[in-house]
Every structure is written in structure tokens, then in C-alpha cells.
């Protein structure tokens, strides 16, 4: 089975949950901010743990750690690129929990 196909099959069936410490906090995001670099590294590690192939992940910027906020990132494995939606599910104790959903097909 090709690695990109494996990535899509494993990750579209179930959303992956993650948690990161959020930096700072302001009126817009009282839970703080998930920095793009830390988010990219965490997403790559989680996807790699599920599939055995660690993708290159790129996010367009930081994500305000506020429940319901979402960000679209890209994951690339073996030359095939997939969209990854990151959605903040909760913020508690300086951490933001989030869910990942990988697109069903590469693009």
C-alpha cells in the first residue's frame, strides 16, 4: 500500500487528538496561542506515530487557542500533499486540546 494512501485511510477514519501548551493569552484568545512551528512539529509526530511515515507539515500561521478555532495545514508524504484541519476542542490549564482531520485524498 502506498504511504500517502495509508495516511489518508488511517486518519480520515478517526480524528486524532492532541494537546499543546498555549503561549500567552489576550482578549481574542484567552487560552493563548499555539505557535505554528510547535503545531507543525506536533502534527508531524502524531501523524508519523499513526502511519509510520513522518510527513512534512506546514501551517500558515499561529492558531489562537480558543475553542472552535480552526486552521488548515498541509502534510506532505512521498511527494503527495494532504490538507489537515486542526480544530481547538478545549483549553484548560494552559494547554489547548485539538483534533486533526486529514483530507480523504491528496491534492
C-alpha positions as CSV (number, residue, x, y, z in Angstrom):
1,X,0.0,0.0,0.0
2,X,1.4,3.4,-0.9
3,X,2.3,5.7,2.1
4,X,0.0,8.6,1.1
5,X,-2.9,6.3,0.7
6,X,-2.2,4.7,4.0
7,X,-2.0,8.1,5.6
8,X,-5.4,9.1,4.2
9,X,-7.1,5.8,5.1
10,X,-5.8,5.7,8.7
11,X,-6.5,9.3,9.5
12,X,-9.8,10.0,7.8
13,X,-11.5,7.2,9.7
14,X,-10.7,8.7,13.1
15,X,-9.7,12.2,14.1
16,X,-6.5,12.4,16.1
17,X,-6.5,14.3,19.3
18,X,-3.6,16.4,20.5
19,X,-2.6,18.9,23.2
20,X,0.0,21.6,23.3
21,X,0.9,24.3,25.8
22,X,-0.5,27.6,24.7
23,X,1.7,30.7,24.8
24,X,0.4,33.9,26.4
25,X,-3.2,35.0,26.3
26,X,-5.2,38.1,25.3
27,X,-8.8,39.2,24.9
28,X,-9.0,37.4,21.5
29,X,-7.6,34.1,22.7
30,X,-7.8,33.9,26.5
31,X,-6.3,30.3,26.2
32,X,-3.2,31.7,24.5
33,X,-1.8,30.8,21.1
34,X,-0.5,27.6,19.5
35,X,2.7,28.6,17.7
36,X,2.9,27.4,14.1
37,X,6.3,25.7,14.5
38,X,5.2,23.8,17.6
39,X,1.9,22.8,16.0
40,X,3.7,21.6,12.8
41,X,6.1,19.5,14.8
42,X,3.4,18.0,16.9
43,X,1.1,17.2,13.9
44,X,4.0,15.6,12.1
45,X,4.9,13.4,15.2
46,X,1.2,12.4,15.7
47,X,0.7,11.5,12.0
48,X,4.0,9.7,11.9
49,X,3.1,7.6,15.0
50,X,-0.1,6.5,13.3
51,X,1.3,5.7,9.9
52,X,5.0,5.0,10.3
53,X,5.8,7.8,7.8
54,X,6.6,11.2,9.3
55,X,5.2,13.9,6.9
56,X,6.5,17.4,6.4
57,X,3.8,19.7,7.8
58,X,3.3,23.4,7.0
59,X,0.8,25.6,8.8
60,X,0.1,29.2,7.5
61,X,0.4,30.8,11.0
62,X,-0.3,30.6,14.7
63,X,-3.7,29.3,16.0
64,X,-5.5,31.2,18.7
65,X,-6.3,28.7,21.4
66,X,-10.0,29.3,21.6
67,X,-12.5,26.5,21.5
68,X,-13.8,26.1,17.9
69,X,-11.0,27.9,16.2
70,X,-9.6,26.0,13.2
71,X,-6.6,26.2,10.9
72,X,-5.8,24.5,7.6
73,X,-2.3,23.0,7.3
74,X,-0.7,20.8,4.7
75,X,1.1,17.5,5.2
76,X,3.4,16.0,2.5
77,X,4.4,12.4,2.4
78,X,6.3,10.8,-0.5
79,X,5.6,13.8,-2.8
80,X,1.8,13.8,-2.2
81,X,0.2,16.6,-0.2
82,X,-2.9,16.4,2.0
83,X,-4.9,19.1,3.8
84,X,-5.1,18.8,7.6
85,X,-7.7,20.7,9.5
86,X,-6.7,21.5,13.1
87,X,-9.6,22.4,15.4
88,X,-9.3,23.5,19.0
89,X,-11.6,21.4,21.1
90,X,-10.9,22.9,24.6
91,X,-8.4,25.0,26.6
92,X,-7.7,24.1,30.2
93,X,-4.7,24.8,32.5
94,X,-2.5,26.5,29.9
95,X,-3.0,23.7,27.3
96,X,-5.1,23.6,24.2
97,X,-6.5,20.3,23.1
98,X,-7.2,19.9,19.4
99,X,-8.4,17.5,16.8
100,X,-6.8,16.7,13.5
101,X,-8.7,15.7,10.4
102,X,-6.8,14.7,7.2
103,X,-8.4,15.1,3.8
104,X,-9.6,11.9,2.2
105,X,-7.5,12.5,-0.9
106,X,-4.3,14.3,-1.8
107,X,-4.3,17.5,-3.7
